[in-house]
Amino acid sequence: MLKEVCVENFSVVPEAIARGAGRIELCDNLSVGGTTASHGVALQTLQYCKSKNIKVMAIIRPRGGNFIYNEAEIQIIRHDLAHFKKLGVDGVVIGCLNQSDWIDEEAMLILLEKANGLDITFHMAFDQIKPEYQFRAIDWLAEHRVQRILTHGGPSDTSIESNLDRLKEYVEYAAGRLLILPGGGITDQNLNLVAKRLNINEAHGTKIVGKLTVF
């Protein structure tokens, strides 16, 4: 089981890896769902993780709130993505929607071209897509070389356990074309239950290797 630990600063990275993190998702401002980390935090994290042979996925998100971005924000994401690619991240975590609660295809195609050569995770913007569109969204993302979808399987105020049936539907529908990466409330206490129910080999969380010491 690969445990992807979501961190919002470098200080917890060594502890996360020591506790069994197999991949790091680097962000800032977890209180709003994660935004782009600073250059310094990213550089320090990458240097340390490379010394431990641990991959780093960097979230590229210019602000909290919704995932509907204007032209200026798309350009910010594009520039940040290019910068993090030069720094040497293994992959990026991105996601853009439109006013119809569907993927902003034009924006995503721009970003996917810029991210060529990197692993791509479509983040929890997926959970804001209309439920009746979500299986079609899996098709679109799989066809455009996205490797993973990070999803809670339902509204953020629901428990991960209550969403396991929906998550299982995603896993079965994806059928190996991409990975469904469950997250949001997965801890070292419920990971085995989630993994068994979904038959997955990757999971995501801030407490997936236990509660980390925050300085």
C-alpha positions as CSV (number, residue, x, y, z in Angstrom):
1,M,0.0,0.0,0.0
2,L,1.5,3.3,-1.1
3,K,0.6,6.0,1.4
4,E,0.6,9.5,0.0
5,V,0.9,12.0,2.8
6,C,-0.4,15.6,2.3
7,V,1.8,18.2,4.0
8,E,1.6,21.9,4.1
9,N,5.2,22.7,5.1
10,F,8.6,21.0,5.1
11,S,8.8,20.5,8.9
12,V,6.6,17.4,8.9
13,V,8.2,15.8,5.8
14,P,11.0,13.9,7.6
15,E,8.6,12.5,10.2
16,A,6.0,11.5,7.5
17,I,8.7,9.6,5.5
18,A,10.0,7.9,8.7
19,R,6.5,6.8,9.5
20,G,6.0,5.2,6.1
21,A,5.0,7.8,3.6
22,G,5.6,6.5,0.1
23,R,4.9,9.8,-1.7
24,I,4.4,13.4,-0.6
25,E,1.8,15.8,-1.8
26,L,3.1,19.2,-1.1
27,C,0.9,22.2,-0.6
28,D,0.2,25.2,1.6
29,N,-2.9,26.4,3.4
30,L,-4.6,23.1,4.1
31,S,-7.3,25.0,5.9
32,V,-8.7,26.0,2.4
33,G,-8.0,22.6,0.8
34,G,-4.4,23.4,-0.3
35,T,-2.7,26.0,-2.4
36,T,0.6,26.3,-4.2
37,A,3.6,26.0,-1.8
38,S,6.5,28.6,-1.9
39,H,9.7,28.1,-3.9
40,G,11.7,27.7,-0.7
41,V,9.5,25.1,0.8
42,A,9.3,23.2,-2.5
43,L,13.1,23.2,-3.0
44,Q,13.8,22.0,0.5
45,T,11.2,19.3,0.2
46,L,12.4,18.1,-3.1
47,Q,16.0,17.9,-2.0
48,Y,15.1,15.9,1.1
49,C,12.7,13.6,-0.7
50,K,15.1,12.8,-3.5
51,S,17.7,11.8,-0.9
52,K,15.2,9.3,0.4
53,N,13.9,8.2,-3.0
54,I,10.4,9.5,-2.3
55,K,8.4,11.2,-5.0
56,V,6.8,14.6,-4.6
57,M,3.5,15.7,-6.1
58,A,2.9,19.5,-5.9
59,I,-0.5,21.0,-5.8
60,I,-0.8,23.9,-8.2
61,R,-3.7,26.0,-7.0
62,P,-3.6,29.8,-6.8
63,R,-6.2,30.3,-4.1
64,G,-8.8,28.7,-2.0
65,G,-12.5,28.7,-2.8
66,N,-14.0,27.2,-6.0
67,F,-12.1,25.7,-8.9
68,I,-13.5,28.1,-11.6
69,Y,-10.6,30.2,-12.6
70,N,-10.4,33.3,-14.8
71,E,-7.8,33.8,-17.5
72,A,-5.3,35.5,-15.2
73,E,-5.5,32.7,-12.7
74,I,-5.0,30.1,-15.4
75,Q,-1.9,31.9,-16.4
76,I,-0.7,31.9,-12.8
77,I,-1.3,28.1,-12.6
78,R,0.6,27.7,-15.9
79,H,3.6,29.7,-14.8
80,D,3.7,28.0,-11.4
81,L,3.5,24.6,-13.0
82,A,6.4,25.4,-15.3
83,H,8.4,26.6,-12.4
84,F,7.8,23.5,-10.3
85,K,8.6,21.3,-13.3
86,K,12.0,23.0,-13.6
87,L,12.5,22.4,-9.8
88,G,12.1,18.7,-10.4
89,V,8.8,17.7,-9.0
90,D,7.6,14.2,-10.0
91,G,4.1,15.4,-10.7
92,V,1.5,18.0,-10.2
93,V,-2.0,18.1,-8.7
94,I,-4.4,20.3,-10.7
95,G,-8.0,20.7,-11.6
96,C,-10.2,23.3,-13.3
97,L,-13.9,23.5,-13.6
98,N,-16.3,25.7,-15.6
99,Q,-19.6,27.4,-14.6
100,S,-21.5,24.2,-15.6
101,D,-19.8,22.1,-12.9
102,W,-17.9,20.3,-15.6
103,I,-14.2,20.1,-16.4
104,D,-12.8,23.3,-17.9
105,E,-11.5,21.4,-20.9
106,E,-9.7,24.4,-22.6
107,A,-7.8,25.3,-19.4
108,M,-7.0,21.7,-18.6
109,L,-5.6,21.1,-22.1
110,I,-3.3,24.1,-21.7
111,L,-2.1,22.8,-18.4
112,L,-1.7,19.2,-19.5
113,E,0.5,20.3,-22.4
114,K,2.7,22.3,-20.0
115,A,2.9,19.3,-17.6
116,N,4.0,16.9,-20.3
117,G,6.4,14.4,-18.8
118,L,5.0,14.7,-15.2
119,D,2.6,12.5,-13.3
120,I,-0.9,14.2,-13.2
121,T,-3.4,14.0,-10.4
122,F,-6.8,15.7,-10.9
123,H,-7.5,16.9,-7.4
124,M,-10.8,17.1,-5.4
125,A,-12.3,19.5,-7.8
126,F,-13.6,16.2,-9.1
127,D,-16.0,16.1,-6.2
128,Q,-17.5,19.5,-7.4
129,I,-18.4,18.0,-10.7
130,K,-22.1,17.2,-11.0
131,P,-22.6,13.5,-9.9
132,E,-24.3,12.7,-13.2
133,Y,-21.2,13.9,-15.1
134,Q,-18.6,12.2,-12.9
135,F,-18.3,8.9,-14.8
136,R,-18.0,10.9,-18.1
137,A,-15.3,12.9,-16.3
138,I,-13.3,9.8,-15.6
139,D,-13.5,9.0,-19.3
140,W,-12.2,12.4,-20.3
141,L,-9.4,12.4,-17.8
142,A,-8.3,8.9,-18.7
143,E,-8.2,9.8,-22.4
144,H,-6.0,12.9,-21.6
145,R,-3.3,10.9,-19.8
146,V,-4.3,11.9,-16.2
147,Q,-2.9,9.2,-13.9
148,R,-5.0,9.7,-10.8
149,I,-8.2,11.3,-9.5
150,L,-8.0,12.4,-5.9
151,T,-11.6,12.1,-4.5
152,H,-13.5,12.0,-1.3
153,G,-16.4,10.3,-3.1
154,G,-18.9,12.9,-1.8
155,P,-19.3,16.3,-0.1
156,S,-16.4,17.3,2.1
157,D,-18.6,17.3,5.2
158,T,-19.3,13.5,4.9
159,S,-17.2,10.8,6.3
160,I,-15.0,8.7,4.0
161,E,-16.7,5.6,5.3
162,S,-20.1,6.8,4.2
163,N,-18.7,7.3,0.6
164,L,-17.1,3.9,0.1
165,D,-19.9,2.6,-2.1
166,R,-19.6,5.6,-4.5
167,L,-15.8,5.3,-4.4
168,K,-16.0,1.6,-5.3
169,E,-18.2,2.6,-8.3
170,Y,-15.4,5.0,-9.5
171,V,-12.7,2.3,-9.1
172,E,-14.7,-0.3,-11.0
173,Y,-15.7,2.2,-13.8
174,A,-12.1,3.4,-14.1
175,A,-11.1,-0.3,-14.6
176,G,-7.4,0.5,-14.4
177,R,-7.4,3.3,-17.0
178,L,-6.4,5.6,-14.2
179,L,-6.1,5.3,-10.4
180,I,-8.9,6.4,-8.1
181,L,-7.0,7.9,-5.1
182,P,-9.3,8.1,-2.1
183,G,-8.7,10.9,0.4
184,G,-10.2,13.2,2.9
185,G,-10.5,11.5,6.3
186,I,-8.3,8.5,5.7
187,T,-6.1,7.8,8.8
188,D,-3.9,5.1,10.1
189,Q,-7.0,3.8,11.9
190,N,-9.3,3.3,9.0
191,L,-6.9,2.8,6.1
192,N,-7.1,-1.0,6.2
193,L,-10.9,-0.8,6.0
194,V,-10.9,1.6,3.1
195,A,-8.3,-0.4,1.2
196,K,-10.1,-3.7,1.7
197,R,-13.4,-2.3,0.6
198,L,-12.1,-0.6,-2.5
199,N,-9.3,-3.0,-3.4
200,I,-6.8,-0.2,-3.9
201,N,-3.1,0.0,-3.5
202,E,-2.7,3.8,-3.1
203,A,-4.4,6.2,-0.6
204,H,-4.1,9.8,0.5
205,G,-4.4,11.7,3.7
206,T,-2.9,14.1,6.2
207,K,-3.0,11.5,9.0
208,I,-2.6,8.3,6.9
209,V,0.6,7.5,8.8
210,G,-0.7,8.9,12.0
211,K,-0.9,12.4,13.4
212,L,2.3,14.3,12.6
213,T,4.0,16.8,14.8
214,V,3.2,20.3,13.6
215,F,5.7,23.1,14.7
